[in-house]
């Protein structure tokens, strides 16, 4: 009898985990579309500064997805948005490393907070600029250095441009996560703790 109960529990746990993964994948797909539509509505999407197009909405989505659905699915979402933005001329090559690095940092921060202090998991959204500005901005400089300037000035320019996009986006994402929590939607809906 105990063996049957254990088997039944294992089957239920596998079905629950599969259900949560499906929910995270569906959420990622929806937010790829939302991120692309917001990119079209973004007034900064139509001009380029040193090869960078400012898009706070991409970082808003990173903040949400990293906290709600975790690192792997947040990366997929950031990659999907970057591909669409780049394909339609609403983003540059920098959309890839800027978005993905931010999604990774938020996802990892959310996972750590979820284990240590689950009450504060939404604060992980505010770590998005660490990835986008410092990792993504540095990669941008490596890919396309600004000629004639010392390295530190080139890095500061890219970091500043990436911060213009990332900081407002992550703050907006944090406050939206708080609104979602009040509406009863949180990381708990996507993970079996």
BELBELHU-V884824 format. One record per pair of residues at least 12 apart in sequence whose ideal C-beta (glycine too) atoms are under 7 Angstrom apart, sorted by the first residue. I is the first residue (numbers start at 1). J is the second residue. Records with the same first field share a line. If there is no record, write none. Layout:
I->J, J
//
This chain:
16->192
17->192
20->190, 191, 192
23->190
24->69, 70, 73, 190
25->73
27->68, 69
28->65, 69, 73, 76, 77
31->61, 64, 65, 77
32->77, 80, 81
34->61
35->57, 58, 61, 77, 81
36->81, 84, 85
38->57
39->55, 57, 58, 85, 90, 91
40->90
42->55, 57
45->90
48->92
49->161
50->146, 157, 161
51->92, 94, 144
52->92, 94, 140, 161
53->90, 91, 92
54->164, 165
55->91, 165
56->165, 168, 169, 172
57->169
58->81, 95, 99, 169
59->102, 128, 132, 165, 166, 169, 170, 173
60->169, 172, 173
61->77, 81
62->74, 78, 99, 102, 103, 106, 128
63->106, 125, 128, 169, 170, 173, 174
64->173, 176, 177
65->77, 103
66->103, 106, 107, 110, 124
67->106, 110, 121, 122, 124, 125, 177, 187
68->187, 190
69->190
70->107, 110, 111
71->104, 107, 108, 111
74->103, 106, 107
75->100, 103, 104
77->103
78->99, 100, 103
79->100
81->99
82->95, 96, 99
93->143
94->140
97->136, 139, 140
98->132, 136, 162
101->131, 132, 135, 136
102->128, 131, 132, 136, 166
104->131
105->127, 128, 130, 131
106->124, 125, 127, 128
109->124, 127
110->124, 187
114->187
121->187
122->174, 177, 178, 181
125->170, 173, 174, 177
126->170, 174
128->166, 169, 170
129->163, 166, 167, 170
132->162, 166
133->159, 162, 163, 166
134->159
136->162
137->155, 158, 159, 162
138->155
140->158
141->154, 155, 158
//
